Structures are given as structure tokens and as C-alpha cells.
Amino acid sequence: MNNINKDSLTRSDIERSLKKEFPELTKSQILLAIETIIESISESVALDERVEIRGFGTFSKKLIRPRKFINPKSKNVSYIGETATMHFKPFKSLL
């Protein structure tokens, strides 16, 4: 994955890189592998586990505090409870 744009990494970038690395695999096998890995990472992070991929980065769950917002049109005040999002921190070698 040396020639990939470091600002963003898409599934098609990963697919292309894996196809170069493993030409014997079919496109469907590569897509299945990518989907399985992403699903596994998502499930682990949802269970509050931290996932580290050496040489790539870490995935973790980040909690966003509860907050209020005002609808600009109606001026109604509403509240959003605490939410969670996935956080990714790349290793220094990727920066």
C-alpha cells in the first residue's frame, strides 16, 4: 500500500493493493476478506474493545457527550443523549 494517497483510504484502494499483492485471488475473494475484516473491527469496537493493527493504526470507541441543540427554524430546544463513534489513530509511519 505504498502508493496510496495518505489523506484517504477507500475500499477500492485496498482492493487494488491486495490484487497487486495477491494476484491469484479473485475480486470476490478480496471483497469478502475486506468486508470480513471491517465487520470484525466494527463488532469489536462496539463491544468497547480496542483494535490495534500493527504498522497501520488503532480503532477505538469515542464517546460524545450529551448536548443540546436549537432548531434554527422553529427555535425549539432539543437534547441529544450521549453517542459513540469509531475513532481511528494511524501509526506514525502512515503520517
N, C-alpha and C positions, 0 to 999 in steps of 0.2 A: 504494500500500500504506500509506496514511496512517492508516487507521482500524483497523489490525491490532494485536492485543494484542502488546506488545513482549516478554512473558515467553516466549511460544512461538509458533512459526510452523509451521502444518501445510500439507500439500499442498492441502487443501480451501481454506485461506485464500488461498494463492497462486492457485489455480484461480479463486476468486471475484473476486479482484482483477484478474486478467488478463481475465476475462469482462467486467468493467465497462470496462476499458481498451480491449479489442478485441472489441466485440460481434459483429463479423462472423465471428469464429472459432467453430467448433463445439466442443463439450465434448471430443470425441475428439481434435481437433487440439491443444487446450490441454493435455490429459493427455499426449499424445505429446511435446509440446515440453518439459513439465516433466520427464518421465521421461528424455528425451534429455540434458537439461542435468545432471540429478542423476547419471546414469550417466557422463557425461563428466568431471564433477568427481571422482567416486569413482575412476575409472580413473587420472586424472592424479595424485591424491594417493597412490594405491597405488604409482605409479612414482616416489615421492619428489619430486614436483613440488609447488610451492606455487601455489594458485589464488587470484587476487585479483579480486573483483568490485567495481569502483569504486562507492562510495556504499552498499555492502552489508556487505562483510567479506572475510576471507581464510580459506581452508581449507588445512590443512597436516597432515602426519603427525606424530603424537606417539608416541614410543617409551616403553613402560612397562617398567621394569627387571625383571629376573628376581627371583622371590621364592619363599619357601617358605610353605606353609600347613599347618595341623594340622586334620585332620578331628575335630570335637568329639565325635563319637560313638565312633569307633574309636581315636582318638588317634594315627593314622598320620600321619607327616610326609611330605608330597609337595612337589614343586618344580614351579613354572610357569616356563617359559622366557620370554625377552623377547617381549612382544607389542606390537602397534601399534594405535592408534586414530586416528580422524579428529578433528582439533581445529578449532573454528571460533572466530574472533575477530571480533566485529562492529565496524563502524566507529563512531566516537564519535557520529555523527549518529543512530544507531539506539538508543543508550542513553538 
